[in-house]
Structures are given as structure tokens and as C-alpha cells.
Amino acid sequence: MTTPSPAHGVQSVSVPRSSTEPRPDGGPATPGGKGFDLGRLLAERGAERYELHAKHLNHQLPRMLHTIGFDKFYERAEGPYFWDADGHEYLDMLAGFGVMGLGRHHPVVRKALHDVLDASLADLTRFDCQPLPGLLAERLLAHSPHLDRVFFGNSGTEAVETALKFARYATGRPRILYCAHAFHGLTTGSLSVNGEAGFRDGFAPLLPDTPVPLGDLDALAAELKKGDVAALIVEPIQGKGVHETPPGYLRAAQELLHRHKALLIADEVQTGLGRTGDFYAYQHEAGVEPDLVCVAKALSGGYVPVSATLGKEWIFKKVYTSMDRVLVHSASFGSNAQAMAAGLAVLSVMADERIVANARATGELLKSRLRALVDRYELLSDVRGRGLMIGIEFGRPTSLKLRSRWTMLQAARKGLFAQMVVVPLLQKHRILTQVSGDHLEVIKLIPPLIVGERDVDRFVTAFTAVMDDAHNGGLMWDFGKTLVKQAIANR
Ligand SMILES: Cc1ncc(COP(=O)(O)O)c(C=O)c1O
């Protein structure tokens, strides 16, 4: 037995072998020893990033990045900007798929993380109650006064899995309804409520859950009549395609669900924490009080993965009915101090810097400036969304010359024109955006919520230049031909 010591490290006496020394059993030496120096490691091996990824991780990512010329060497980031190895500045309109709500390296979040590490807390003993989870739960719940309790996990999909399990257990019913085209994460439970075949194909059998068209109350009522529905899960604004639930839908759906003793789950993983100009997107509509709310992404401050499933007291009390069931739903890393500190710092910054109000005002400005372009460009068909979650949709042009080009792209694969816009936005204008889902002619803008007028100007100026190029038959159509060839080769 070893005696406790304040020093770090293994306390049994053993002679460390050098990392390159062969093992006595003849096995290979353990690589990566000789002390850890992050700076040195990055300096020595950072340039191998694409090769390493291709060799050891999902090889299709570097392949795709090389194809569209997105294979940059980003070196540094701050706020809504990052810089490549040559010092060029890029504007981030993607926010790491929404996790960078406060931009990168917000000083308050960063300090909170330094502080929590320096405090050497007795974290994750698992058999005590630490203060930070309770404090974060209290702060979070203040934004949805009709909810009482929180379960902390580690990712958006885990927040959803938790909500699905809690809804099933609390109602004693098996079936979850979800909306066509929904995205709720990619673990098996969340995948069962995913509205896209592309994600589901090949992973069957999934849970026997049922899609309903977004906004269709009759379809919802018909399913509820069967008496086996635990809940409807819905994104108040769908991430795929940036589609809002129609006005009045959430309230009416809630009434229907409750009449049939089923629950409303709001998936606010992407839309929550100010993204849409309200703290939660469901709050846009008066009288909506979901039974369970899923939160993740931006609560992390962009640093520490974290999720929260907020719910009503009776649901939690039902799941955790007795002491025997205390761990019936739990996670090893759930409520860890770093994640809790990041979450608390994020909520504090959101209040101090009026992040929600900025998202609303800057989002309005960006949307109105983009909407003004719809009449100018025949390839631009719609600009929609709320706050800083904006969809720009392209559509079939009217003029003959453009129409033939559009048709050529559409015949090869839907979504290629949107890709043709995303590429020069990055290559020529150094602005990172994304196509809002496979086979969609929609670009989604979800920048950090701290962007301002200068960033709006920069985006609109760049977007206008790209649209001018598209309408003048510019060089980007040559790239379109490359995309067409690629799409045909991939069939
Ligand atoms: C609405 C929604 N729910 C759930 C998820 C899954 O989150 P994660 O990727 O953290 O598992 C996402 C991710 O994009 C999302 O947009």
C-alpha cells in the first residue's frame, strides 16, 4: 500500500524506462514519453495535421477539405475571428457549429477555467455534492421559471437521450414523435428521431419512433390518439434549412400533447442561449412551456463539453423515485467542475454583455440587409431565421443563361450552388460559412453572438461580390463544373 503524498504521480517505486527503450518482453517501446511539452509537440508535428487526420481519423474529412480548398492551417483565434499561418484574418460565421456562442477565448470564461484548475477542487468524487453543479442549475433554471431540475451531461445528443428516456419513463409510454428533417444528434436514440434518411440509413433497427411534418397539428393529433406517445421532440427553429415552426404551432402542439398526457421536448441545443434573439427560441411564442428542454453547445463557452436537460419536478421525481434508483440515469463526467465553471462564466457574460439583445439587434440588421438583396439577385430566393440564426436560400433563376447553368448543377446534385457560394466566401473573402445540410440550397449563418455592425458589413459586402460573380457568369461557375464532375464520380 502506498501512503498519501501531496506530490503528483505514481507512488509505487518503479524505474521508468525511456520511451524509446524496448520493453523487456520484446514488445514495442511506448511512444510519446520524455515528458510532455505541448508547445514543442505542436511546433514539431503541427504541420502533419492533415496527414495525421487522414491516417488515424475520419479520412473523408481531409479529403473533402482538400477538394474544396478548405485545407487551411489556422493557428490562432479570438472572438469571431481566426488567423491562418500567414496571418490572414478570417471571420467565423459558423461558431464551431454553434458552440462558440461567445466567440473564441472569451477572457471571462478563460479565467474561470484557469481559476477552477488552480483551485484543485475535490471534483468527481461521485459521493458528495459539489457546489458548482447546484449553482449552475440555479442560474440556468432562472431562465425558464416553469422548470425545476437539471441533469448535466456532456453533449447535445446526450441531452436529447436524457430527455427521451425521461419522457418515456415518466409517461410509461414508448413512442416519441419528431418532425420531418429534424436533427437531434447522432447516437442511436437521437438518431431514432432524426428526420433525414442520409443519417439513418444502414443503422437500423432504431427505436420505433414516428415522424410528423413540421407544423402539421392534424398529423400530431392523429398520432396522439393512438395513446402510446410519450412526447414530441422539436427544434423551435430547425437547424437543417433554418425552418421556423409556424406561428402558434408550439403552443397548440403543447395543448394537444398535454390533453393526451404526452410531453413537449424543446431541443434548444443549437437555438438556446440567445442564438435566436431570445434566451430560448421557444420563448418567442407566449405560453409555451416545454416539459423538457435540451441545452448544450454554447453553454461550454467553446471549451468544455457540457449539456443540460432541464425538466419539471414531477418528471425527475418519477425517474428518481427511490434511493435505489439514484444512479438510474447518470454520466461519469456529468457535472464536472470545469464544465460547470465554464457554464457559470458563460451565463455571467451573457448577462453582463447583453448577449441576447446583441444577437437580436445584430441578427435583425444582418437579415434586413440580406433580404434587401433578394430582389436584386435572381438566384437568391429567401432569407429567413431569427436572431443570429439565418438561412439564405438559393433558387431557380429566371433568365435563360443562368437557368441552364443552375439546371446542370441540380441534375448532378442538389446543394451544389450553395457549395459554390460557400467556397469563394472562404477562399476570396476569408469568411467561414456552411451549407445547411445535404442536398439543400441553403447557407446557414450562425456566427458568435458577439458579432457587430462591422462584421455584418464585411459579410454583406463579400456576399454581394459573390452574388455579382454568380450572376455575371464569373469564375465560380468553373468551380461548379468541378463539383459536378465530383458529384457524378461519387454516384
Ligand atoms: C438541435 C440539435 N440537437 C442536438 C445536436 C447534437 O449535439 P452534439 O453534436 O453536441 O451531440 C445538435 C448538433 O448540431 C443540434 O443542432
The ligand as an SDF file (V2000), in Angstrom:
LIG
                    3D

 16 16  0  0  0  0  0  0  0  0999 V2000
  -30.7390   20.7570  -32.4400 C   0  0  0  0  0  0  0  0  0  0  0  0
  -29.5810   19.8520  -32.1210 C   0  0  0  0  0  0  0  0  0  0  0  0
  -29.7390   18.8620  -31.2440 N   0  0  0  0  0  0  0  0  0  0  0  0
  -28.7390   18.0300  -30.9220 C   0  0  0  0  0  0  0  0  0  0  0  0
  -27.4970   18.1650  -31.5110 C   0  0  0  0  0  0  0  0  0  0  0  0
  -26.3860   17.2270  -31.1610 C   0  0  0  0  0  0  0  0  0  0  0  0
  -25.4010   17.8690  -30.4260 O   0  0  0  0  0  0  0  0  0  0  0  0
  -23.9550   17.2150  -30.2800 P   0  0  0  0  0  0  0  0  0  0  0  0
  -23.2920   17.3230  -31.5940 O   0  0  0  0  0  0  0  0  0  0  0  0
  -23.2960   18.0190  -29.1890 O   0  0  0  0  0  0  0  0  0  0  0  0
  -24.1830   15.8000  -29.8520 O   0  0  0  0  0  0  0  0  0  0  0  0
  -27.2920   19.1820  -32.4320 C   0  0  0  0  0  0  0  0  0  0  0  0
  -25.9740   19.3370  -33.0900 C   0  0  0  0  0  0  0  0  0  0  0  0
  -25.7930   20.0200  -34.0450 O   0  0  0  0  0  0  0  0  0  0  0  0
  -28.3460   20.0540  -32.7430 C   0  0  0  0  0  0  0  0  0  0  0  0
  -28.2090   21.0400  -33.6330 O   0  0  0  0  0  0  0  0  0  0  0  0
  1  2  1  0
  2  3  1  0
  2 15  2  0
  3  4  2  0
  4  5  1  0
  5  6  1  0
  5 12  2  0
  6  7  1  0
  7  8  1  0
  8  9  2  0
  8 10  1  0
  8 11  1  0
 12 13  1  0
 12 15  1  0
 13 14  2  0
 15 16  1  0
M  END
$$$$
